[in-house]
Amino acid sequence: MSLQEQFNQALADSKNLPERPDNMTLLKIYALFKQGSGGDATGDRPGMTDFVARAKFDAWAELKGTTQEAAMQQYVDLINDLKD
């Protein structure tokens, strides 16, 4: 199975995890997905009043320079760990 196929499967699996991950893990899942599917963070950082969007953007921005392939693999590994 190709990395893209594994990534797509992990995306589907992420919607059916046995338990809801904690907020820090959810941010990591979001950031790895965004980095794996779109590359480095783009756009302006959300304002201070939008806490959720700002936290998501910051988590994604921390992965700057990570290749899309590496982010995809980390995403697959994290979702697989959470499924067990």
PDB file with SEQRES, HELIX, SHEET and CRYST1 records, atoms N, CA, C and O in Angstrom:
SEQRES   1 A   84  MET SER LEU GLN GLU GLN PHE ASN GLN ALA LEU ALA ASP          
SEQRES   2 A   84  SER LYS ASN LEU PRO GLU ARG PRO ASP ASN MET THR LEU          
SEQRES   3 A   84  LEU LYS ILE TYR ALA LEU PHE LYS GLN GLY SER GLY GLY          
SEQRES   4 A   84  ASP ALA THR GLY ASP ARG PRO GLY MET THR ASP PHE VAL          
SEQRES   5 A   84  ALA ARG ALA LYS PHE ASP ALA TRP ALA GLU LEU LYS GLY          
SEQRES   6 A   84  THR THR GLN GLU ALA ALA MET GLN GLN TYR VAL ASP LEU          
SEQRES   7 A   84  ILE ASN ASP LEU LYS ASP                                      
HELIX    1 AA1 LEU A    3  SER A   14  1                                  12    
HELIX    2 AA2 ASN A   23  GLY A   38  1                                  16    
HELIX    3 AA3 PHE A   51  ALA A   61  1                                  11    
HELIX    4 AA4 GLN A   68  LYS A   83  1                                  16    
CRYST1    1.000    1.000    1.000  90.00  90.00  90.00 P 1           1          
ATOM      1  N   MET A   1       0.861  -1.180   0.000  1.00  0.00           N  
ATOM      2  CA  MET A   1       0.000   0.000   0.000  1.00  0.00           C  
ATOM      3  C   MET A   1       0.905   1.240   0.000  1.00  0.00           C  
ATOM      4  O   MET A   1       1.855   1.326   0.778  1.00  0.00           O  
ATOM      5  N   SER A   2       0.600   2.181  -0.868  1.00  0.00           N  
ATOM      6  CA  SER A   2       1.411   3.397  -0.956  1.00  0.00           C  
ATOM      7  C   SER A   2       1.197   4.277   0.276  1.00  0.00           C  
ATOM      8  O   SER A   2       0.227   4.110   1.015  1.00  0.00           O  
ATOM      9  N   LEU A   3       2.115   5.212   0.480  1.00  0.00           N  
ATOM     10  CA  LEU A   3       1.992   6.132   1.606  1.00  0.00           C  
ATOM     11  C   LEU A   3       0.710   6.949   1.492  1.00  0.00           C  
ATOM     12  O   LEU A   3       0.041   7.190   2.496  1.00  0.00           O  
ATOM     13  N   GLN A   4       0.360   7.379   0.280  1.00  0.00           N  
ATOM     14  CA  GLN A   4      -0.878   8.147   0.077  1.00  0.00           C  
ATOM     15  C   GLN A   4      -2.099   7.309   0.464  1.00  0.00           C  
ATOM     16  O   GLN A   4      -3.033   7.817   1.084  1.00  0.00           O  
ATOM     17  N   GLU A   5      -2.089   6.036   0.100  1.00  0.00           N  
ATOM     18  CA  GLU A   5      -3.209   5.156   0.461  1.00  0.00           C  
ATOM     19  C   GLU A   5      -3.275   4.949   1.976  1.00  0.00           C  
ATOM     20  O   GLU A   5      -4.359   4.934   2.558  1.00  0.00           O  
ATOM     21  N   GLN A   6      -2.102   4.791   2.611  1.00  0.00           N  
ATOM     22  CA  GLN A   6      -2.066   4.649   4.067  1.00  0.00           C  
ATOM     23  C   GLN A   6      -2.584   5.922   4.744  1.00  0.00           C  
ATOM     24  O   GLN A   6      -3.310   5.861   5.736  1.00  0.00           O  
ATOM     25  N   PHE A   7      -2.196   7.076   4.188  1.00  0.00           N  
ATOM     26  CA  PHE A   7      -2.625   8.374   4.710  1.00  0.00           C  
ATOM     27  C   PHE A   7      -4.147   8.498   4.605  1.00  0.00           C  
ATOM     28  O   PHE A   7      -4.810   8.911   5.556  1.00  0.00           O  
ATOM     29  N   ASN A   8      -4.690   8.138   3.445  1.00  0.00           N  
ATOM     30  CA  ASN A   8      -6.146   8.196   3.243  1.00  0.00           C  
ATOM     31  C   ASN A   8      -6.870   7.252   4.199  1.00  0.00           C  
ATOM     32  O   ASN A   8      -7.924   7.601   4.731  1.00  0.00           O  
ATOM     33  N   GLN A   9      -6.318   6.062   4.420  1.00  0.00           N  
ATOM     34  CA  GLN A   9      -6.922   5.104   5.343  1.00  0.00           C  
ATOM     35  C   GLN A   9      -6.863   5.642   6.767  1.00  0.00           C  
ATOM     36  O   GLN A   9      -7.832   5.517   7.517  1.00  0.00           O  
ATOM     37  N   ALA A  10      -5.734   6.242   7.147  1.00  0.00           N  
ATOM     38  CA  ALA A  10      -5.597   6.811   8.492  1.00  0.00           C  
ATOM     39  C   ALA A  10      -6.603   7.942   8.689  1.00  0.00           C  
ATOM     40  O   ALA A  10      -7.160   8.096   9.776  1.00  0.00           O  
ATOM     41  N   LEU A  11      -6.839   8.738   7.638  1.00  0.00           N  
ATOM     42  CA  LEU A  11      -7.828   9.804   7.718  1.00  0.00           C  
ATOM     43  C   LEU A  11      -9.207   9.218   8.016  1.00  0.00           C  
ATOM     44  O   LEU A  11      -9.930   9.726   8.872  1.00  0.00           O  
ATOM     45  N   ALA A  12      -9.564   8.157   7.314  1.00  0.00           N  
ATOM     46  CA  ALA A  12     -10.853   7.499   7.563  1.00  0.00           C  
ATOM     47  C   ALA A  12     -10.887   6.911   8.970  1.00  0.00           C  
ATOM     48  O   ALA A  12     -11.890   7.035   9.673  1.00  0.00           O  
ATOM     49  N   ASP A  13      -9.795   6.273   9.380  1.00  0.00           N  
ATOM     50  CA  ASP A  13      -9.725   5.666  10.708  1.00  0.00           C  
ATOM     51  C   ASP A  13      -9.810   6.713  11.817  1.00  0.00           C  
ATOM     52  O   ASP A  13     -10.327   6.434  12.899  1.00  0.00           O  
ATOM     53  N   SER A  14      -9.305   7.913  11.549  1.00  0.00           N  
ATOM     54  CA  SER A  14      -9.288   8.965  12.577  1.00  0.00           C  
ATOM     55  C   SER A  14     -10.699   9.375  12.996  1.00  0.00           C  
ATOM     56  O   SER A  14     -10.892   9.920  14.083  1.00  0.00           O  
ATOM     57  N   LYS A  15     -11.668   9.119  12.150  1.00  0.00           N  
ATOM     58  CA  LYS A  15     -13.052   9.482  12.460  1.00  0.00           C  
ATOM     59  C   LYS A  15     -13.743   8.413  13.312  1.00  0.00           C  
ATOM     60  O   LYS A  15     -14.857   8.622  13.791  1.00  0.00           O  
ATOM     61  N   ASN A  16     -13.080   7.272  13.498  1.00  0.00           N  
ATOM     62  CA  ASN A  16     -13.680   6.152  14.232  1.00  0.00           C  
ATOM     63  C   ASN A  16     -12.764   5.619  15.332  1.00  0.00           C  
ATOM     64  O   ASN A  16     -12.712   4.411  15.567  1.00  0.00           O  
ATOM     65  N   LEU A  17     -12.055   6.502  15.995  1.00  0.00           N  
ATOM     66  CA  LEU A  17     -11.164   6.064  17.068  1.00  0.00           C  
ATOM     67  C   LEU A  17     -11.985   5.586  18.266  1.00  0.00           C  
ATOM     68  O   LEU A  17     -13.076   6.100  18.512  1.00  0.00           O  
ATOM     69  N   PRO A  18     -11.466   4.599  19.018  1.00  0.00           N  
ATOM     70  CA  PRO A  18     -12.215   4.082  20.161  1.00  0.00           C  
ATOM     71  C   PRO A  18     -12.447   5.129  21.256  1.00  0.00           C  
ATOM     72  O   PRO A  18     -13.470   5.094  21.940  1.00  0.00           O  
ATOM     73  N   GLU A  19     -11.505   6.052  21.422  1.00  0.00           N  
ATOM     74  CA  GLU A  19     -11.648   7.123  22.408  1.00  0.00           C  
ATOM     75  C   GLU A  19     -11.276   8.445  21.759  1.00  0.00           C  
ATOM     76  O   GLU A  19     -10.449   8.489  20.848  1.00  0.00           O  
ATOM     77  N   ARG A  20     -11.894   9.527  22.234  1.00  0.00           N  
ATOM     78  CA  ARG A  20     -11.543  10.854  21.738  1.00  0.00           C  
ATOM     79  C   ARG A  20     -10.198  11.254  22.332  1.00  0.00           C  
ATOM     80  O   ARG A  20     -10.036  11.260  23.552  1.00  0.00           O  
ATOM     81  N   PRO A  21      -9.222  11.592  21.469  1.00  0.00           N  
ATOM     82  CA  PRO A  21      -7.913  11.997  21.979  1.00  0.00           C  
ATOM     83  C   PRO A  21      -8.001  13.304  22.778  1.00  0.00           C  
ATOM     84  O   PRO A  21      -8.944  14.081  22.622  1.00  0.00           O  
ATOM     85  N   ASP A  22      -7.000  13.527  23.636  1.00  0.00           N  
ATOM     86  CA  ASP A  22      -6.951  14.791  24.368  1.00  0.00           C  
ATOM     87  C   ASP A  22      -6.630  15.929  23.397  1.00  0.00           C  
ATOM     88  O   ASP A  22      -6.235  15.693  22.255  1.00  0.00           O  
ATOM     89  N   ASN A  23      -6.804  17.153  23.862  1.00  0.00           N  
ATOM     90  CA  ASN A  23      -6.663  18.323  22.980  1.00  0.00           C  
ATOM     91  C   ASN A  23      -5.274  18.440  22.359  1.00  0.00           C  
ATOM     92  O   ASN A  23      -5.155  18.823  21.195  1.00  0.00           O  
ATOM     93  N   MET A  24      -4.223  18.121  23.110  1.00  0.00           N  
ATOM     94  CA  MET A  24      -2.870  18.218  22.549  1.00  0.00           C  
ATOM     95  C   MET A  24      -2.685  17.203  21.418  1.00  0.00           C  
ATOM     96  O   MET A  24      -2.056  17.505  20.404  1.00  0.00           O  
ATOM     97  N   THR A  25      -3.225  16.022  21.593  1.00  0.00           N  
ATOM     98  CA  THR A  25      -3.133  14.999  20.546  1.00  0.00           C  
ATOM     99  C   THR A  25      -3.969  15.408  19.339  1.00  0.00           C  
ATOM    100  O   THR A  25      -3.555  15.201  18.198  1.00  0.00           O  
ATOM    101  N   LEU A  26      -5.139  15.984  19.583  1.00  0.00           N  
ATOM    102  CA  LEU A  26      -5.965  16.468  18.472  1.00  0.00           C  
ATOM    103  C   LEU A  26      -5.232  17.541  17.674  1.00  0.00           C  
ATOM    104  O   LEU A  26      -5.308  17.563  16.446  1.00  0.00           O  
ATOM    105  N   LEU A  27      -4.525  18.430  18.368  1.00  0.00           N  
ATOM    106  CA  LEU A  27      -3.751  19.459  17.663  1.00  0.00           C  
ATOM    107  C   LEU A  27      -2.656  18.824  16.816  1.00  0.00           C  
ATOM    108  O   LEU A  27      -2.412  19.252  15.688  1.00  0.00           O  
ATOM    109  N   LYS A  28      -1.997  17.803  17.358  1.00  0.00           N  
ATOM    110  CA  LYS A  28      -0.939  17.117  16.616  1.00  0.00           C  
ATOM    111  C   LYS A  28      -1.520  16.424  15.383  1.00  0.00           C  
ATOM    112  O   LYS A  28      -0.932  16.476  14.303  1.00  0.00           O  
ATOM    113  N   ILE A  29      -2.675  15.776  15.548  1.00  0.00           N  
ATOM    114  CA  ILE A  29      -3.344  15.125  14.412  1.00  0.00           C  
ATOM    115  C   ILE A  29      -3.653  16.159  13.333  1.00  0.00           C  
ATOM    116  O   ILE A  29      -3.382  15.937  12.153  1.00  0.00           O  
ATOM    117  N   TYR A  30      -4.220  17.290  13.747  1.00  0.00           N  
ATOM    118  CA  TYR A  30      -4.569  18.354  12.806  1.00  0.00           C  
ATOM    119  C   TYR A  30      -3.321  18.852  12.080  1.00  0.00           C  
ATOM    120  O   TYR A  30      -3.307  18.961  10.854  1.00  0.00           O  
ATOM    121  N   ALA A  31      -2.275  19.152  12.848  1.00  0.00           N  
ATOM    122  CA  ALA A  31      -1.058  19.718  12.261  1.00  0.00           C  
ATOM    123  C   ALA A  31      -0.404  18.743  11.284  1.00  0.00           C  
ATOM    124  O   ALA A  31       0.017  19.140  10.197  1.00  0.00           O  
ATOM    125  N   LEU A  32      -0.320  17.483  11.663  1.00  0.00           N  
ATOM    126  CA  LEU A  32       0.280  16.493  10.764  1.00  0.00           C  
ATOM    127  C   LEU A  32      -0.554  16.310   9.502  1.00  0.00           C  
ATOM    128  O   LEU A  32      -0.006  16.137   8.414  1.00  0.00           O  
ATOM    129  N   PHE A  33      -1.878  16.347   9.644  1.00  0.00           N  
ATOM    130  CA  PHE A  33      -2.738  16.242   8.469  1.00  0.00           C  
ATOM    131  C   PHE A  33      -2.502  17.425   7.527  1.00  0.00           C  
ATOM    132  O   PHE A  33      -2.324  17.242   6.322  1.00  0.00           O  
ATOM    133  N   LYS A  34      -2.502  18.640   8.087  1.00  0.00           N  
ATOM    134  CA  LYS A  34      -2.313  19.835   7.256  1.00  0.00           C  
ATOM    135  C   LYS A  34      -0.938  19.830   6.586  1.00  0.00           C  
ATOM    136  O   LYS A  34      -0.821  20.159   5.406  1.00  0.00           O  
ATOM    137  N   GLN A  35       0.099  19.459   7.337  1.00  0.00           N  
ATOM    138  CA  GLN A  35       1.453  19.423   6.774  1.00  0.00           C  
ATOM    139  C   GLN A  35       1.548  18.335   5.706  1.00  0.00           C  
ATOM    140  O   GLN A  35       2.157  18.539   4.656  1.00  0.00           O  
ATOM    141  N   GLY A  36       0.944  17.185   5.980  1.00  0.00           N  
ATOM    142  CA  GLY A  36       0.997  16.081   5.032  1.00  0.00           C  
ATOM    143  C   GLY A  36       0.206  16.324   3.770  1.00  0.00           C  
ATOM    144  O   GLY A  36       0.576  15.845   2.699  1.00  0.00           O  
ATOM    145  N   SER A  37      -0.879  17.062   3.887  1.00  0.00           N  
ATOM    146  CA  SER A  37      -1.726  17.285   2.716  1.00  0.00           C  
ATOM    147  C   SER A  37      -1.426  18.587   1.992  1.00  0.00           C  
ATOM    148  O   SER A  37      -1.722  18.714   0.804  1.00  0.00           O  
ATOM    149  N   GLY A  38      -0.832  19.573   2.700  1.00  0.00           N  
ATOM    150  CA  GLY A  38      -0.629  20.861   2.047  1.00  0.00           C  
ATOM    151  C   GLY A  38       0.732  21.493   2.199  1.00  0.00           C  
ATOM    152  O   GLY A  38       0.999  22.524   1.581  1.00  0.00           O  
ATOM    153  N   GLY A  39       1.612  20.904   3.009  1.00  0.00           N  
ATOM    154  CA  GLY A  39       2.933  21.495   3.209  1.00  0.00           C  
ATOM    155  C   GLY A  39       2.925  22.528   4.318  1.00  0.00           C  
ATOM    156  O   GLY A  39       2.044  22.533   5.179  1.00  0.00           O  
ATOM    157  N   ASP A  40       3.920  23.404   4.286  1.00  0.00           N  
ATOM    158  CA  ASP A  40       4.095  24.393   5.348  1.00  0.00           C  
ATOM    159  C   ASP A  40       2.885  25.305   5.503  1.00  0.00           C  
ATOM    160  O   ASP A  40       2.153  25.572   4.550  1.00  0.00           O  
ATOM    161  N   ALA A  41       2.698  25.779   6.743  1.00  0.00           N  
ATOM    162  CA  ALA A  41       1.589  26.681   7.063  1.00  0.00           C  
ATOM    163  C   ALA A  41       1.643  27.927   6.191  1.00  0.00           C  
ATOM    164  O   ALA A  41       2.710  28.480   5.924  1.00  0.00           O  
ATOM    165  N   THR A  42       0.473  28.348   5.759  1.00  0.00           N  
ATOM    166  CA  THR A  42       0.369  29.546   4.930  1.00  0.00           C  
ATOM    167  C   THR A  42      -0.699  30.453   5.511  1.00  0.00           C  
ATOM    168  O   THR A  42      -1.511  30.032   6.335  1.00  0.00           O  
ATOM    169  N   GLY A  43      -0.689  31.692   5.076  1.00  0.00           N  
ATOM    170  CA  GLY A  43      -1.695  32.644   5.536  1.00  0.00           C  
ATOM    171  C   GLY A  43      -1.266  33.338   6.808  1.00  0.00           C  
ATOM    172  O   GLY A  43      -0.186  33.086   7.342  1.00  0.00           O  
ATOM    173  N   ASP A  44      -2.127  34.214   7.284  1.00  0.00           N  
ATOM    174  CA  ASP A  44      -1.847  34.972   8.490  1.00  0.00           C  
ATOM    175  C   ASP A  44      -2.255  34.188   9.721  1.00  0.00           C  
ATOM    176  O   ASP A  44      -3.203  33.403   9.699  1.00  0.00           O  
ATOM    177  N   ARG A  45      -1.518  34.419  10.795  1.00  0.00           N  
ATOM    178  CA  ARG A  45      -1.848  33.792  12.074  1.00  0.00           C  
ATOM    179  C   ARG A  45      -3.139  34.427  12.588  1.00  0.00           C  
ATOM    180  O   ARG A  45      -3.257  35.652  12.613  1.00  0.00           O  
ATOM    181  N   PRO A  46      -4.122  33.593  13.004  1.00  0.00           N  
ATOM    182  CA  PRO A  46      -5.377  34.151  13.526  1.00  0.00           C  
ATOM    183  C   PRO A  46      -5.142  35.036  14.746  1.00  0.00           C  
ATOM    184  O   PRO A  46      -4.149  34.888  15.459  1.00  0.00           O  
ATOM    185  N   GLY A  47      -6.070  35.952  14.969  1.00  0.00           N  
ATOM    186  CA  GLY A  47      -5.961  36.897  16.077  1.00  0.00           C  
ATOM    187  C   GLY A  47      -6.096  36.236  17.434  1.00  0.00           C  
ATOM    188  O   GLY A  47      -6.522  35.086  17.543  1.00  0.00           O  
ATOM    189  N   MET A  48      -5.724  36.988  18.480  1.00  0.00           N  
ATOM    190  CA  MET A  48      -5.718  36.452  19.840  1.00  0.00           C  
ATOM    191  C   MET A  48      -7.094  36.039  20.328  1.00  0.00           C  
ATOM    192  O   MET A  48      -7.193  35.188  21.212  1.00  0.00           O  
ATOM    193  N   THR A  49      -8.147  36.603  19.789  1.00  0.00           N  
ATOM    194  CA  THR A  49      -9.483  36.276  20.273  1.00  0.00           C  
ATOM    195  C   THR A  49     -10.000  34.942  19.739  1.00  0.00           C  
ATOM    196  O   THR A  49     -10.959  34.387  20.276  1.00  0.00           O  
ATOM    197  N   ASP A  50      -9.370  34.429  18.687  1.00  0.00           N  
ATOM    198  CA  ASP A  50      -9.785  33.140  18.120  1.00  0.00           C  
ATOM    199  C   ASP A  50      -8.807  32.069  18.603  1.00  0.00           C  
ATOM    200  O   ASP A  50      -7.902  31.660  17.876  1.00  0.00           O  
ATOM    201  N   PHE A  51      -9.008  31.624  19.847  1.00  0.00           N  
ATOM    202  CA  PHE A  51      -8.067  30.724  20.503  1.00  0.00           C  
ATOM    203  C   PHE A  51      -7.876  29.407  19.756  1.00  0.00           C  
ATOM    204  O   PHE A  51      -6.746  28.948  19.585  1.00  0.00           O  
ATOM    205  N   VAL A  52      -8.965  28.805  19.315  1.00  0.00           N  
ATOM    206  CA  VAL A  52      -8.892  27.500  18.665  1.00  0.00           C  
ATOM    207  C   VAL A  52      -8.132  27.593  17.344  1.00  0.00           C  
ATOM    208  O   VAL A  52      -7.214  26.811  17.097  1.00  0.00           O  
ATOM    209  N   ALA A  53      -8.509  28.540  16.505  1.00  0.00           N  
ATOM    210  CA  ALA A  53      -7.845  28.693  15.211  1.00  0.00           C  
ATOM    211  C   ALA A  53      -6.372  29.040  15.392  1.00  0.00           C  
ATOM    212  O   ALA A  53      -5.524  28.573  14.632  1.00  0.00           O  
ATOM    213  N   ARG A  54      -6.068  29.853  16.389  1.00  0.00           N  
ATOM    214  CA  ARG A  54      -4.682  30.245  16.655  1.00  0.00           C  
ATOM    215  C   ARG A  54      -3.866  29.031  17.107  1.00  0.00           C  
ATOM    216  O   ARG A  54      -2.731  28.855  16.662  1.00  0.00           O  
ATOM    217  N   ALA A  55      -4.423  28.197  17.978  1.00  0.00           N  
ATOM    218  CA  ALA A  55      -3.725  27.003  18.452  1.00  0.00           C  
ATOM    219  C   ALA A  55      -3.482  26.029  17.292  1.00  0.00           C  
ATOM    220  O   ALA A  55      -2.408  25.438  17.185  1.00  0.00           O  
ATOM    221  N   LYS A  56      -4.481  25.871  16.434  1.00  0.00           N  
ATOM    222  CA  LYS A  56      -4.332  24.994  15.272  1.00  0.00           C  
ATOM    223  C   LYS A  56      -3.228  25.514  14.343  1.00  0.00           C  
ATOM    224  O   LYS A  56      -2.371  24.752  13.896  1.00  0.00           O  
ATOM    225  N   PHE A  57      -3.262  26.806  14.064  1.00  0.00           N  
ATOM    226  CA  PHE A  57      -2.267  27.396  13.175  1.00  0.00           C  
ATOM    227  C   PHE A  57      -0.865  27.234  13.769  1.00  0.00           C  
ATOM    228  O   PHE A  57       0.071  26.866  13.059  1.00  0.00           O  
ATOM    229  N   ASP A  58      -0.720  27.504  15.059  1.00  0.00           N  
ATOM    230  CA  ASP A  58       0.585  27.405  15.711  1.00  0.00           C  
ATOM    231  C   ASP A  58       1.110  25.972  15.678  1.00  0.00           C  
ATOM    232  O   ASP A  58       2.299  25.753  15.449  1.00  0.00           O  
ATOM    233  N   ALA A  59       0.232  24.995  15.905  1.00  0.00           N  
ATOM    234  CA  ALA A  59       0.643  23.591  15.858  1.00  0.00           C  
ATOM    235  C   ALA A  59       1.134  23.224  14.458  1.00  0.00           C  
ATOM    236  O   ALA A  59       2.128  22.514  14.308  1.00  0.00           O  
ATOM    237  N   TRP A  60       0.441  23.705  13.453  1.00  0.00           N  
ATOM    238  CA  TRP A  60       0.824  23.443  12.066  1.00  0.00           C  
ATOM    239  C   TRP A  60       2.141  24.154  11.755  1.00  0.00           C  
ATOM    240  O   TRP A  60       3.030  23.563  11.142  1.00  0.00           O  
ATOM    241  N   ALA A  61       2.274  25.407  12.168  1.00  0.00           N  
ATOM    242  CA  ALA A  61       3.473  26.194  11.881  1.00  0.00           C  
ATOM    243  C   ALA A  61       4.719  25.578  12.522  1.00  0.00           C  
ATOM    244  O   ALA A  61       5.823  25.738  12.002  1.00  0.00           O  
ATOM    245  N   GLU A  62       4.552  24.876  13.646  1.00  0.00           N  
ATOM    246  CA  GLU A  62       5.695  24.221  14.300  1.00  0.00           C  
ATOM    247  C   GLU A  62       6.314  23.138  13.428  1.00  0.00           C  
ATOM    248  O   GLU A  62       7.467  22.763  13.640  1.00  0.00           O  
ATOM    249  N   LEU A  63       5.578  22.635  12.464  1.00  0.00           N  
ATOM    250  CA  LEU A  63       6.067  21.576  11.581  1.00  0.00           C  
ATOM    251  C   LEU A  63       6.751  22.121  10.335  1.00  0.00           C  
ATOM    252  O   LEU A  63       7.105  21.355   9.439  1.00  0.00           O  
ATOM    253  N   LYS A  64       6.939  23.421  10.269  1.00  0.00           N  
ATOM    254  CA  LYS A  64       7.549  24.041   9.085  1.00  0.00           C  
ATOM    255  C   LYS A  64       8.865  23.343   8.745  1.00  0.00           C  
ATOM    256  O   LYS A  64       9.713  23.129   9.612  1.00  0.00           O  
ATOM    257  N   GLY A  65       9.016  23.001   7.490  1.00  0.00           N  
ATOM    258  CA  GLY A  65      10.227  22.349   7.026  1.00  0.00           C  
ATOM    259  C   GLY A  65      10.128  20.830   7.018  1.00  0.00           C  
ATOM    260  O   GLY A  65      10.975  20.158   6.430  1.00  0.00           O  
ATOM    261  N   THR A  66       9.096  20.277   7.669  1.00  0.00           N  
ATOM    262  CA  THR A  66       8.874  18.835   7.633  1.00  0.00           C  
ATOM    263  C   THR A  66       8.328  18.494   6.251  1.00  0.00           C  
ATOM    264  O   THR A  66       7.395  19.141   5.775  1.00  0.00           O  
ATOM    265  N   THR A  67       8.901  17.489   5.611  1.00  0.00           N  
ATOM    266  CA  THR A  67       8.405  17.124   4.282  1.00  0.00           C  
ATOM    267  C   THR A  67       6.989  16.575   4.394  1.00  0.00           C  
ATOM    268  O   THR A  67       6.582  16.068   5.440  1.00  0.00           O  
ATOM    269  N   GLN A  68       6.252  16.687   3.298  1.00  0.00           N  
ATOM    270  CA  GLN A  68       4.889  16.162   3.298  1.00  0.00           C  
ATOM    271  C   GLN A  68       4.902  14.659   3.544  1.00  0.00           C  
ATOM    272  O   GLN A  68       4.032  14.135   4.239  1.00  0.00           O  
ATOM    273  N   GLU A  69       5.888  13.962   2.975  1.00  0.00           N  
ATOM    274  CA  GLU A  69       5.968  12.514   3.157  1.00  0.00           C  
ATOM    275  C   GLU A  69       6.217  12.160   4.624  1.00  0.00           C  
ATOM    276  O   GLU A  69       5.595  11.238   5.152  1.00  0.00           O  
ATOM    277  N   ALA A  70       7.117  12.884   5.281  1.00  0.00           N  
ATOM    278  CA  ALA A  70       7.414  12.616   6.696  1.00  0.00           C  
ATOM    279  C   ALA A  70       6.179  12.891   7.555  1.00  0.00           C  
ATOM    280  O   ALA A  70       5.873  12.126   8.469  1.00  0.00           O  
ATOM    281  N   ALA A  71       5.478  13.978   7.260  1.00  0.00           N  
ATOM    282  CA  ALA A  71       4.273  14.319   8.016  1.00  0.00           C  
ATOM    283  C   ALA A  71       3.184  13.263   7.791  1.00  0.00           C  
ATOM    284  O   ALA A  71       2.471  12.890   8.723  1.00  0.00           O  
ATOM    285  N   MET A  72       3.062  12.791   6.556  1.00  0.00           N  
ATOM    286  CA  MET A  72       2.071  11.753   6.262  1.00  0.00           C  
ATOM    287  C   MET A  72       2.380  10.488   7.053  1.00  0.00           C  
ATOM    288  O   MET A  72       1.478   9.871   7.619  1.00  0.00           O  
ATOM    289  N   GLN A  73       3.661  10.100   7.094  1.00  0.00           N  
ATOM    290  CA  GLN A  73       4.047   8.889   7.819  1.00  0.00           C  
ATOM    291  C   GLN A  73       3.791   9.047   9.311  1.00  0.00           C  
ATOM    292  O   GLN A  73       3.308   8.118   9.958  1.00  0.00           O  
ATOM    293  N   GLN A  74       4.113  10.220   9.868  1.00  0.00           N  
ATOM    294  CA  GLN A  74       3.869  10.466  11.292  1.00  0.00           C  
ATOM    295  C   GLN A  74       2.370  10.429  11.593  1.00  0.00           C  
ATOM    296  O   GLN A  74       1.952   9.919  12.632  1.00  0.00           O  
ATOM    297  N   TYR A  75       1.573  10.967  10.686  1.00  0.00           N  
ATOM    298  CA  TYR A  75       0.112  10.952  10.843  1.00  0.00           C  
ATOM    299  C   TYR A  75      -0.393   9.512  10.870  1.00  0.00           C  
ATOM    300  O   TYR A  75      -1.167   9.138  11.751  1.00  0.00           O  
ATOM    301  N   VAL A  76       0.048   8.706   9.900  1.00  0.00           N  
ATOM    302  CA  VAL A  76      -0.357   7.302   9.827  1.00  0.00           C  
ATOM    303  C   VAL A  76       0.028   6.576  11.114  1.00  0.00           C  
ATOM    304  O   VAL A  76      -0.780   5.844  11.684  1.00  0.00           O  
ATOM    305  N   ASP A  77       1.277   6.782  11.574  1.00  0.00           N  
ATOM    306  CA  ASP A  77       1.752   6.112  12.782  1.00  0.00           C  
ATOM    307  C   ASP A  77       0.940   6.532  14.006  1.00  0.00           C  
ATOM    308  O   ASP A  77       0.589   5.693  14.836  1.00  0.00           O  
ATOM    309  N   LEU A  78       0.641   7.824  14.120  1.00  0.00           N  
ATOM    310  CA  LEU A  78      -0.109   8.318  15.279  1.00  0.00           C  
ATOM    311  C   LEU A  78      -1.535   7.749  15.296  1.00  0.00           C  
ATOM    312  O   LEU A  78      -2.014   7.304  16.338  1.00  0.00           O  
ATOM    313  N   ILE A  79      -2.199   7.766  14.154  1.00  0.00           N  
ATOM    314  CA  ILE A  79      -3.568   7.230  14.096  1.00  0.00           C  
ATOM    315  C   ILE A  79      -3.548   5.728  14.399  1.00  0.00           C  
ATOM    316  O   ILE A  79      -4.418   5.230  15.114  1.00  0.00           O  
ATOM    317  N   ASN A  80      -2.572   5.014  13.863  1.00  0.00           N  
ATOM    318  CA  ASN A  80      -2.486   3.579  14.146  1.00  0.00           C  
ATOM    319  C   ASN A  80      -2.259   3.314  15.629  1.00  0.00           C  
ATOM    320  O   ASN A  80      -2.818   2.363  16.175  1.00  0.00           O  
ATOM    321  N   ASP A  81      -1.444   4.140  16.291  1.00  0.00           N  
ATOM    322  CA  ASP A  81      -1.230   4.005  17.739  1.00  0.00           C  
ATOM    323  C   ASP A  81      -2.527   4.246  18.508  1.00  0.00           C  
ATOM    324  O   ASP A  81      -2.812   3.559  19.489  1.00  0.00           O  
ATOM    325  N   LEU A  82      -3.309   5.225  18.058  1.00  0.00           N  
ATOM    326  CA  LEU A  82      -4.554   5.579  18.752  1.00  0.00           C  
ATOM    327  C   LEU A  82      -5.654   4.547  18.533  1.00  0.00           C  
ATOM    328  O   LEU A  82      -6.573   4.443  19.345  1.00  0.00           O  
ATOM    329  N   LYS A  83      -5.571   3.791  17.454  1.00  0.00           N  
ATOM    330  CA  LYS A  83      -6.584   2.754  17.165  1.00  0.00           C  
ATOM    331  C   LYS A  83      -6.458   1.578  18.115  1.00  0.00           C  
ATOM    332  O   LYS A  83      -7.449   0.907  18.404  1.00  0.00           O  
ATOM    333  N   ASP A  84      -5.259   1.321  18.601  1.00  0.00           N  
ATOM    334  CA  ASP A  84      -5.011   0.136  19.440  1.00  0.00           C  
ATOM    335  C   ASP A  84      -5.397   0.353  20.878  1.00  0.00           C  
ATOM    336  O   ASP A  84      -5.246  -0.551  21.700  1.00  0.00           O  
TER     337      ASP A  84                                                      
END                                                                             
